[in-house]
Amino acid sequence: MPLRDSPHDLLGTRRCPLALGVLMGLAGDAEVQLRGQFFNFSRKQIGLSRCSSEVRLTRESTAPALEDFACGATMRKAITFSAVSLTVAVAVVSGCTSARSQTCPGNLDALGTSRVLALDPHEYPTIGAMDHGMPLPLSDKEVVLTFDDGPVPRYSNQILDILAAQCVKATFFLVGEMARAHPSTVRRIFTEGHTIGTHSEDHPLRFGKLPPLLVEWEIDKGVLDVAAALGDPREVAPFFRVPGLARSDVIESELAARVLINFGSDTVADDWHHRISPKKLIALAMQRLQARGKGILLLHDIHPATVAALPDLLKELNERGFHIVHVVPASANHF
């Protein structure tokens, strides 16, 4: 069943023998065997009558065996994400569960990354003050850096260079169509140790007004395209940032059904304004972070002003005693 690019191709009820709720077809058919039992999966629900500690692919050798998969009586749709280049994969996302510090070779004065914070979607279904979510368990002057809307190689690569020079780790919320267009930049983001979440397929305006089927398509197609760019769906974090930080019951329901964190923000620096200067961007970011004392900062890796401001922003964070926290998914068992 070929991969479909139109949301209207998903309106009908289809069943395909793909593991764990893949909502769009891959190149070729696949079967998944759980302890001798074969299962078909629908778009709406994945009902498993049995569980096993081993998931084994039965079609050729297009992906390795996946072990230590925790499953319950019912698995929700899109628990796992599949890429076009893979037959099937389970969203086993590795993460650090303990804090760690990071030194920065060749730059003793670097801001660095002070610790890693692992997030379980069941404990933090919605986070960020701007989204009326739960606060992250941050200490005073701890900041989580996030970048939206990329990748755009012209700017994203410069941002990656700046972060690397300061040994700072961030979370990038990628747009599906952008990831599909620039897979090498997506892979660089991951290879350099940053977390990759998703930000819809094509960042529609008025996301909160979309009908349910289009919300589903935007979420699922975006995840598929980012996973395809990475080549391994396990490298996609179960973090989703809603375009425009929009809110609706439909959005919340669809993200909950997929066990995705609705990853909001605590503050912004208005870097999407075309006429904002780097100096103003830094001033807004610092004023708002200092007022809150800690939190998630939302930036964009698609604007020249952000690139121009980032070195001095990191320098000012360092000088004012702020620390960077890198968020990652909790262990595979959180699903």
C-alpha positions as CSV (number, residue, x, y, z in Angstrom):
1,M,0.0,0.0,0.0
2,P,1.7,3.2,-1.1
3,L,2.4,6.1,1.3
4,R,-0.4,8.7,0.9
5,D,0.2,12.4,0.9
6,S,-3.4,13.6,1.1
7,P,-5.4,13.6,4.3
8,H,-8.4,12.7,2.3
9,D,-6.8,9.3,1.5
10,L,-7.2,8.5,5.2
11,L,-10.9,9.2,5.5
12,G,-11.9,5.6,4.8
13,T,-11.6,2.7,7.1
14,R,-8.6,0.6,6.1
15,R,-6.8,-2.3,7.6
16,C,-3.3,-3.3,6.8
17,P,-1.0,-5.9,8.4
18,L,1.4,-3.5,9.9
19,A,2.6,-3.6,13.4
20,L,1.1,-1.5,16.2
21,G,-1.1,1.1,14.5
22,V,0.8,2.5,11.6
23,L,-1.7,4.8,10.0
24,M,-0.3,5.0,6.5
25,G,1.1,2.3,4.2
26,L,4.7,1.4,3.7
27,A,6.6,0.1,0.7
28,G,5.5,-3.6,0.9
29,D,3.4,-5.7,3.2
30,A,4.5,-6.8,6.6
31,E,3.4,-9.1,9.4
32,V,4.2,-9.0,13.0
33,Q,4.2,-12.1,15.1
34,L,3.8,-12.1,18.8
35,R,4.6,-15.4,20.3
36,G,3.2,-17.2,17.3
37,Q,0.1,-15.0,16.9
38,F,-0.4,-12.7,13.9
39,F,-2.3,-9.5,14.2
40,N,-4.0,-7.0,11.9
41,F,-4.3,-3.4,13.0
42,S,-6.9,-0.7,12.2
43,R,-6.3,3.0,12.1
44,K,-8.5,3.6,15.1
45,Q,-7.6,1.0,17.6
46,I,-5.0,-1.7,18.1
47,G,-6.4,-4.7,20.0
48,L,-3.9,-7.2,21.2
49,S,-5.1,-10.4,22.7
50,R,-1.7,-11.4,23.9
51,C,1.6,-9.9,25.0
52,S,5.1,-11.0,24.5
53,S,8.5,-9.9,25.6
54,E,9.7,-10.3,22.0
55,V,8.5,-8.8,18.7
56,R,9.8,-10.6,15.7
57,L,9.5,-9.5,12.1
58,T,8.5,-12.2,9.7
59,R,9.1,-10.4,6.4
60,E,12.7,-10.7,5.2
61,S,15.2,-8.9,7.4
62,T,14.3,-5.3,6.8
63,A,14.6,-4.4,10.5
64,P,16.2,-6.1,13.5
65,A,14.3,-8.0,16.1
66,L,13.0,-5.7,18.9
67,E,13.1,-7.0,22.4
68,D,11.9,-5.8,25.8
69,F,8.7,-4.4,24.4
70,A,6.2,-3.7,27.1
71,C,2.6,-4.1,26.0
72,G,-0.8,-4.2,27.6
73,A,-4.1,-5.7,26.7
74,T,-4.8,-2.7,24.4
75,M,-2.2,-0.6,22.6
76,R,-3.3,2.8,21.4
77,K,-2.9,4.0,17.9
78,A,0.4,5.3,16.8
79,I,2.3,4.0,19.9
80,T,4.9,3.2,17.3
81,F,6.0,5.2,14.4
82,S,7.1,3.6,11.1
83,A,9.3,5.0,8.4
84,V,9.1,4.3,4.7
85,S,12.5,2.6,4.7
86,L,11.5,0.2,7.4
87,T,9.0,-2.6,7.5
88,V,8.0,-1.8,11.0
89,A,9.5,-0.6,14.3
90,V,8.5,-0.2,17.9
91,A,8.9,3.2,19.5
92,V,11.5,2.1,21.9
93,V,13.0,5.4,22.9
94,S,16.1,5.3,25.1
95,G,16.7,8.1,27.5
96,C,18.6,9.0,30.6
97,T,16.9,8.7,33.9
98,S,19.6,10.3,36.0
99,A,21.1,13.7,35.8
100,R,24.5,14.2,34.2
101,S,26.8,17.1,33.6
102,Q,28.7,17.7,30.5
103,T,32.1,19.3,30.0
104,C,32.9,21.1,26.8
105,P,36.3,20.3,25.3
106,G,38.2,23.3,24.2
107,N,35.8,25.8,25.8
108,L,36.2,26.0,29.6
109,D,33.8,28.9,29.7
110,A,31.0,27.2,27.8
111,L,27.5,27.2,29.1
112,G,27.2,23.5,28.6
113,T,24.4,21.2,29.5
114,S,24.0,20.8,33.3
115,R,21.7,17.7,33.4
116,V,19.3,15.5,31.5
117,L,15.7,15.2,32.4
118,A,13.7,12.2,31.3
119,L,10.0,12.7,30.7
120,D,7.3,10.0,30.8
121,P,4.1,11.0,28.8
122,H,2.0,9.3,31.4
123,E,3.3,11.7,34.1
124,Y,3.5,14.8,31.9
125,P,0.7,14.6,29.3
126,T,0.8,18.4,28.8
127,I,3.6,20.7,29.9
128,G,4.3,24.4,29.7
129,A,2.6,27.4,31.3
130,M,1.6,28.9,28.0
131,D,-0.4,25.7,27.3
132,H,-1.8,25.5,30.8
133,G,0.2,22.4,31.3
134,M,2.2,21.0,34.2
135,P,5.5,22.6,35.0
136,L,8.6,20.7,34.4
137,P,10.5,19.8,37.6
138,L,13.2,22.4,37.1
139,S,15.2,24.1,39.8
140,D,15.7,27.9,39.8
141,K,17.6,29.2,36.8
142,E,17.2,26.0,34.8
143,V,16.2,26.4,31.2
144,V,15.1,24.0,28.5
145,L,15.9,25.3,25.0
146,T,13.5,24.4,22.2
147,F,13.5,25.2,18.5
148,D,10.4,25.0,16.2
149,D,9.5,24.9,12.5
150,G,12.7,23.5,10.9
151,P,14.8,22.3,9.6
152,V,15.9,25.0,7.2
153,P,19.6,24.1,6.5
154,R,20.7,27.7,5.9
155,Y,19.7,28.6,9.5
156,S,19.4,25.2,11.3
157,N,23.0,24.3,10.6
158,Q,24.3,27.6,12.0
159,I,22.2,27.1,15.1
160,L,23.7,23.6,15.5
161,D,27.2,25.0,15.1
162,I,26.5,27.6,17.8
163,L,25.0,25.0,20.2
164,A,28.0,22.7,19.6
165,A,30.5,25.4,20.4
166,Q,28.8,25.8,23.8
167,C,28.0,22.1,24.3
168,V,24.4,22.9,24.7
169,K,21.7,20.3,24.0
170,A,18.2,21.4,22.8
171,T,14.9,19.9,21.6
172,F,13.9,20.5,18.0
173,F,10.2,20.3,17.0
174,L,10.4,19.5,13.3
175,V,7.7,20.0,10.6
176,G,7.2,16.9,8.6
177,E,7.4,18.4,5.1
178,M,10.6,20.2,6.1
179,A,12.1,17.0,7.4
180,R,11.2,15.3,4.2
181,A,12.9,18.0,2.2
182,H,16.1,18.2,4.3
183,P,16.8,14.7,5.8
184,S,20.5,15.3,6.2
185,T,19.9,18.2,8.5
186,V,17.4,16.1,10.5
187,R,20.1,13.4,10.9
188,R,22.7,15.9,11.9
189,I,20.4,17.2,14.7
190,F,20.0,13.7,16.1
191,T,23.6,12.7,15.6
192,E,24.8,15.7,17.6
193,G,22.7,14.6,20.6
194,H,19.7,16.8,20.4
195,T,16.1,15.6,21.0
196,I,13.8,15.5,18.1
197,G,10.0,16.0,18.6
198,T,7.4,16.8,15.9
199,H,5.4,19.9,15.0
200,S,2.7,18.6,12.5
201,E,3.1,17.9,8.8
202,D,2.9,21.4,7.3
203,H,2.2,23.8,10.2
204,P,-1.3,24.9,9.3
205,L,-2.6,28.2,10.6
206,R,-5.5,27.9,13.0
207,F,-4.5,24.4,14.0
208,G,-7.0,24.5,16.8
209,K,-9.9,24.9,14.3
210,L,-9.1,21.8,12.2
211,P,-11.6,19.0,12.1
212,P,-10.6,15.8,13.8
213,L,-9.5,13.9,10.7
214,L,-7.2,16.6,9.6
215,V,-5.7,16.9,13.1
216,E,-5.0,13.1,13.0
217,W,-3.4,13.4,9.6
218,E,-1.2,16.4,10.6
219,I,0.1,14.6,13.7
220,D,0.6,11.2,12.1
221,K,2.0,12.3,8.7
222,G,4.4,14.7,10.5
223,V,5.7,11.8,12.7
224,L,6.1,9.5,9.7
225,D,8.1,12.1,7.7
226,V,10.4,12.9,10.5
227,A,10.9,9.2,11.2
228,A,11.6,8.5,7.5
229,A,14.2,11.3,7.5
230,L,15.9,9.8,10.5
231,G,15.7,6.3,9.1
232,D,14.7,4.9,12.5
233,P,11.3,5.8,14.1
234,R,12.8,5.0,17.5
235,E,14.8,8.2,17.3
236,V,11.6,10.3,17.3
237,A,10.7,11.4,20.8
238,P,7.0,11.2,21.8
239,F,7.0,15.0,22.1
240,F,4.6,17.1,20.0
241,R,4.3,20.8,20.0
242,V,1.1,22.1,18.6
243,P,1.5,24.8,15.9
244,G,0.8,28.2,17.4
245,L,0.3,26.5,20.8
246,A,-3.3,26.1,19.8
247,R,-5.7,24.3,22.1
248,S,-8.8,22.2,21.5
249,D,-10.5,19.1,22.9
250,V,-9.7,17.3,19.6
251,I,-6.0,18.1,19.8
252,E,-5.8,17.0,23.4
253,S,-7.7,13.8,22.7
254,E,-5.6,12.8,19.7
255,L,-2.3,13.4,21.4
256,A,-3.5,11.4,24.5
257,A,-4.5,8.6,22.2
258,R,-1.0,8.4,20.8
259,V,0.6,8.8,24.2
260,L,2.4,12.0,23.0
261,I,3.4,14.8,25.3
262,N,1.7,18.0,24.4
263,F,4.9,20.0,24.8
264,G,4.1,23.6,25.2
265,S,6.4,26.4,26.5
266,D,6.8,28.7,29.4
267,T,8.0,31.7,27.5
268,V,8.9,33.0,24.0
269,A,11.3,35.6,22.6
270,D,9.1,36.8,19.8
271,D,11.7,35.7,17.2
272,W,9.1,35.1,14.6
273,H,8.6,38.8,14.1
274,H,10.3,39.8,10.9
275,R,11.5,43.1,12.1
276,I,12.8,42.0,15.5
277,S,16.5,42.7,16.1
278,P,18.9,40.3,17.8
279,K,19.3,42.7,20.7
280,K,15.6,42.9,21.3
281,L,15.2,39.1,21.0
282,I,17.9,38.6,23.7
283,A,16.3,41.3,25.9
284,L,12.9,39.7,25.7
285,A,14.2,36.2,26.4
286,M,16.2,37.3,29.4
287,Q,13.5,39.5,30.9
288,R,10.9,36.7,30.6
289,L,13.1,34.0,31.9
290,Q,14.3,36.1,34.8
291,A,10.7,37.0,35.7
292,R,9.8,33.3,35.8
293,G,13.1,32.2,37.2
294,K,13.2,29.0,35.1
295,G,11.3,27.3,32.3
296,I,11.0,26.3,28.7
297,L,12.1,28.8,26.1
298,L,10.6,28.6,22.6
299,L,12.7,29.8,19.7
300,H,12.8,29.0,16.0
301,D,15.6,27.6,13.8
302,I,14.3,29.2,10.6
303,H,14.9,32.9,11.2
304,P,18.2,34.9,10.7
305,A,17.5,37.0,13.8
306,T,17.6,33.9,16.0
307,V,20.9,32.8,14.5
308,A,22.3,36.2,15.0
309,A,21.1,36.4,18.6
310,L,21.9,32.9,19.8
311,P,25.6,33.3,20.6
312,D,25.0,36.3,22.9
313,L,21.9,34.8,24.3
314,L,23.8,31.7,25.5
315,K,26.6,34.0,26.8
316,E,24.1,36.0,28.8
317,L,22.4,32.9,30.2
318,N,25.8,31.8,31.3
319,E,26.8,35.1,32.9
320,R,23.5,35.3,34.8
321,G,23.9,31.9,36.2
322,F,21.3,30.0,34.2
323,H,21.8,26.3,33.5
324,I,20.6,24.2,30.5
325,V,18.5,21.1,31.0
326,H,18.2,18.6,28.2
327,V,14.9,16.8,28.0
328,V,14.7,13.3,26.6
329,P,12.0,10.5,26.6
330,A,11.9,8.1,29.5
331,S,12.7,4.5,28.9
332,A,10.9,2.3,26.4
333,N,8.6,0.9,29.1
334,H,6.8,4.3,29.5
335,F,4.5,3.1,26.7
